[in-house]
Amino acid sequence: MSGSRQGDRGGDWQGAIARAEAHSPFLARALSRQPDLRALLVEGALDAALAKAREIGQAGDVGKGLRRERSAMAAAIAIGDLAGALSLAEVVGALTDFADRALDRAIRAAIEERTGRDDPSGFIALALGKQGAGELNYSSDIDPILLYDPETLRCRDSDDPGEAAQRYARRVVKLLSENTGEGYVLRVDLRLRPASEISPMAVPYGSALAHYQGAALAWERAAFVRARAAAGDVIAGQAFLEAIKPFVWRSAIDFGAVEEIRALTLRIRESYDGPITPGPGFDVKRGQGGIREIEFFAQTHQLIHGGRDPSLRVRGTREALDALAKAGRIDGDHARILGEAYDRLRQVEHRLQMVNDRQTHTLPGGDALDNVARLDGLDDGSTLVEELTALTQRTGLIYESLIGAQTQAEVPAPAPAAVTERIAARSSVDADALTARIESWRDGRYQSLRSPAAIGAFDRVLPRLLDAIAESDDPRRAIVRWEGVLDEASSAIGLFHLLDARPELLDRLVATLTLTPRLSDELARRPELLDTLIDQDGRELPGSGETIAKRMEACAHRPDYEAMLDAIRVVTGEIRFALGVQLIEGLADPLDIARALSRTAEAGLKLAVRTAEADFARAHGRIEGSELMVLGLGRLGGGALTHASDLDIVYVFTGDFSNQSDGERPLGATHYFNRLASRVTAALSVPTAQGALYEVDTRLRPQGAQGPLAVSCEAFGKYQNEAAWTWEHMALARARVLAGSGEATAQLCGIVNDVVRKPRDESELRSALTSMRHDMAQHKKPGGPLDVKLLRGGLVDLEFAIHFLQLRGGNALADAHPDAFDPDLGIATGGLISAGLLPETASDAHALMTRMLVAGRLLAPGGAKPPKSAARAMAKACHASSYEELERGLGEARKVVAGIWSEVFGEEIYS
């Protein structure tokens, strides 16, 4: 705060001082002892008064100076508060700033007294609770966690670092908490440290890290939502908080931990023995609808959603409520009501504490209650009680919607026999046999249902699950695949908690189980994938490739190779699962889903290249003037992947192949880039702790599987111009550079364009393509009536025709109609239509069959005719009113392609 000496802030300064001196013995005493400070406040010169308080704190020894500064600072802030010149945020912010300064000065003083040096290196103070959130009140304790690093802690050469750290911790507590003739600075409570009942006052950095990474409890997660490196070695403290971020902000929603927090809050309610409604004895912090319940409401929602939404990782309560409302996680009116109530309750808390500088939250009775009310500017205590009663009723109701305060009678009852009978009737099975089958789920055969906690969570969700299965299109299939989830999942307690907390997800779960084995198999491997359906993002297409890449980077809690590979797999799995659910629910066009799958793959590929390059360079360095590029082919090149697509890629490098890397273990260029390409392939395909990612197919490289994995640009161009087959040139028509600098991309694109657009003999080209297609038809038969790729008149035939027209048209066609050479076949089809080379109907035929291909990979695997429920979902996804209409549309599309084939190649393939 800065400004002029006089009148630098508005407010009722005279009235504030009068109320303080009449109703607060603590403030009256502080003002009488500091007449210069009082004079400044009479003038409204708050900034000058605060500066005066800091000046007072610099005089004398640290302990005495901090105590005097605290008295002056509290008086100045309190008068500014009572005058209405400071908002609540400014009040608590100023109080927190003082606490941070005081804690830091105490740490530095303790170390300097022992070592003669003002250097807090290796001694960390993490602020939790209200200090961490920047929300201290007038008489708050501070709840720091003190850590030390034995390797960097400043201490005497003769001192053991551990003993020195404990000496510093004891001195810090004494400097701040000892009540002397000057009073105290801050009460310090160290009980939030790891294993406080057995651990020393200052905990070794490594021990604390191990605790939070493996042994911490749910309440500790909640505490660290508001943690901050506040004093001492702040940089080391920030590094510590970054290291434990995966503990606090979990990418998979842990409703089990949230349940523990809810149980804790219920125990707090039950243990509170004061009045339920405001009046004498009511605790504005612990009482129902009070400060703590509002804080827990915000923190619980942050823990649920903050691991997936970084915008929610804020410390302040009001800030958290606003962020949750903005993100759509809580109702906007609820956020407003809770926020306004929080501010008012904190003000009342401050008035209670201003009276005698005591850490109290309880409304007094009789004249004392009137005194507090008048300090606040109200007429009497009854007015204050009336206001608080209405306020806490509103907040209490909102809080109860979170904790779901159920009585024993409200716990879901076992599934009624009628539900089981309904499932049995619709599945054509015996009801008694089905009942026995369902009961057997709990008999220990499934690892996911062996712990008492898992069984308890499962029992709570089972009735609603069975009801959803009974209402599904195919109950038998849903039960079989649900058993697959139970069998494959090593732990599903998180899934059970999630379904219990969010029963609206049950129908979506059952639809996923019923309609597509691919998604149900993925869910069995990673039950936490269902978390994606909670987020609004899970119902929308992902953003740009850059946005997806940032999400992957944010998911990697450590900046190393393994963490990034895991993050790519986690985010890719989440997006693919969410896109699959969108498809089967008809929420997005399969064409848009295909593009989104491609953007996701490209984002992961680029990160894999960058991460692999950095990791590889640590040992082998880099080659100046050279780089690895990745050329995408097939559906990846065309930007239209399906859920079952491989990644068809070719590795090419720039620069002279005779160059050598500059690392400790140098390699020649060819060896270097082949090793690096192999590392990238492994990054994309090798299973990690988070599972597999993609199948990578590099057989389209020069000389196929017999050739090197990566070749130079020069060798690539030479091969394509002198030795490549026609089918390899067809593949290049859908090539797109996915990784590479602008200059290198231009170089490789030039080679590809020259190859694709070079002059060709039309007769030889036609003969080569028809012969190739005949061989394919002979050896790769359609998998079923919906195999739109391999059926004659299907996508392969259309793609052959498009590539023939591209290769035949060459530069003349490219110059006149550049879209005709776009790697996206939908755009290329439009370009060829504009050129008069394809009929207008080709565009709709291509779009329909591409939709069917994308949807069919989930709903009709192998091209077989899907079950009725999947058939309906497929028709909806492909914009048909019924499956029969979809079949008719496919027939018409095949006729269009057959006509194109006849026109281009002079053959009849389908009628």
KADAGI-V339816 format. One line per field, one symbol per residue. ss: DSSP state (H for helix, E for strand, C for the rest). phi: phi as a letter, one per 30 degrees, with the letter a starting at -180 (. if undefined). psi: psi as a letter, one per 30 degrees, with the letter a starting at -180 (. if undefined). A space follows every 50 residues. Layout:
ss->???
phi->???
psi->???
This chain:
ss->CCCCCCCCCCCCHHHHHHHHHHHCHHHHHHHHHCHHHHHHHHCCCHHHHH HHHHHHHCCCCHHHHHHHHHHHHHHHHHHHHHCCCCCHHHHHHHHHHHHH HHHHHHHHHHHHHHHCCCCCCCEEEEECHHHHHCCCCCCCEECCEEEECC CCCCCCCCCCHHHHHHHHHHHHHHHHHCCECCECCCEECCCCCCCCCCCC CEEEHHHHHHHHHHCCCHHHHHHHCCCEEEEECHHHHHHHHHHCHHHHCC CCCCHHHHHHHHHHHHHHHHHCCCCCCCCCCCECCCCCCCHHHHHHHHHH HHHHHCCCCHHHCCCCHHHHHHHHHHCCCCCHHHHHHHHHHHHHHHHHHH HHHHHHCCCCCECCCHHHHHHHHHHCCCCCHHHHHHHHHHHHHHHHHHHH HHHCCCCHHHCCCCCCHHHHHHHHHHHCCCHHHHHHHHHHHHCCCCHHHC CHHHHHHHHHHHHHHHHHHHHCCCHHHHHHHHHHHHHHCCCCHHHHHHHH HCCCHHHHHHHHHHHCHHHHHHHHHCHHHHHHHCCHHHHCCCCCHHHHHH HHHHHCCCCCHHHHHHHHHHHHHHHHHHHHHHHHCCCCCHHHHHHHHHHH HHHHHHHHHHHHHHHHHHHHCCCCCCCEEEEEEHHHHCCCCCCCCCEEEE EEECCCCCCECCCCCCCEHHHHHHHHHHHHHHHHHCCECCECCCCEECCC CCCHHHCCCEEEHHHHHHHHHHCCCHHHHHHHCCCEEEECCHHHHHHHHH HHHHHHCCCCCHHHHHHHHHHHHHHHHHHCCCCCCCCCCCCCCCHHHHHH HHHHHHHHHHHHHHHHCHHHHCCCHHHHHHHHHHCCCCCCHHHHHHHHHH HHHHHHHHHCHHHCCCCHHHHHHHHHHCCCCCHHHHHHHHHHHHHHHHHH HHHHHCCCCCC
phi->.blddchdbdkdddddddddddbbeddddddddbdddddddedidddddd dddddedddidddddddddddddddddddddddidcdeddddddddeddd ddddddddddddeccibdbdeibccccchddddibdcdbddcbdccbbce dcddadedddedddddddddddddeccdccdcjbcbdcccdddehddbdd dcceeddddddddbbdcdddddddecdadcaidddddddddddcedddcd dcdcddddddddddddddddddcdedcelejdcdccddicedddddeddd ddddcddcbddcdccddddddddddddidbdddddddddddddddddded deddebhcdbbcddchddddddddedjcdadddddddddddddddddddd dddheddedddededdedddddddddchbdddddddddddecdjdcedbc deddddddddceeddddddddddbedddddddddddddddbbdddddddd dbddddddddddddcbdddddddddbedddedddddedcbddddeddddd dddddddbdbdddddddddddddddddddddeddcidbdedddddddded ddddddddddddddddddccibcdibaccbcdbiddddibdcdcddccbb cbbciddddbdcddbdbdeddeddddddddeddcbddcdcjdbbdcccdd deihddcddbbdeddddddddcbddddddedddcdbdcbldddddddddd ddddddcddbddddddddddddddddddcbdddldcdddcedicdddddd dddedddddhddddddbeddcddddddddddddddicbdedddddddddd eddddddccbeiiddddedddddddddcicdaddddddddeddddddddd ddddcibcbab
psi->klalekhfkllieeeeeeeefefjeeeeeeeefieeeeeeeefgieeeee eeeeeeffkaleeeeeeeeeeeeeeeeeeeeefgfkleeeeeeeeeeeee eeeeeeeeeeeeeefgkijgkfjkjkkabeeefhhkaehklkilkklkjf ffkkllefkkeeeeeeeeeeeeeeeefkjafgaldkkkjgfflkhfffll ekkkeeeeeeefffgllefeeeefeglkjflbieeeeeeeeeegefeejk ekkifeeeeeeeeeeeeeeefkgakelkakfkjfeflkgaeeeeeeeeee eeeeffffjfffilekeeeeeeeeeefgflkeeeeeeeeeeeeeeeeeee eefeeghlilgkkllbeeeeeeeeefgleleeeeeeeeeeefeeeeeeef fefhikleffkkllklfeeeeeeeeffhlkeeeeeeeefffggffkefhf keeeeeeeeefeeeeeeeeeflfieeeeeefeeeeeeekfkgeeeeeeee eifffeeeeeeeeeejeeeeeeeeeiffffeffekeffglklaleeeeee eeeffjfkhleeeeeeeeeeeeeeeeeeeeeeeffgflkfeeeeeeeeee eeeeeeeeeeeeeeeefeefaljkgllklkjklbfeefhillfgkljjlk kkllakfflklgaeilkleeeefeeeeeeeeeeffkkafgaldlkkjgfg lkgbfflleklleeeeeeeefffllefeeeeffgkkkfklleeeeeeeee eeeeeeglkljeeeeeeeeeeeeeeeeefjlkfafgifefkkgaeeeeee eeeeeeeeebeeeeeeieffgkfjfeeeeeeeeefgfllefeeeeeeeee eeeeeffefikgglklleeeeeeeeeeggkfleeeeeeeeeeeeeeeeee eeeefgkkfk.
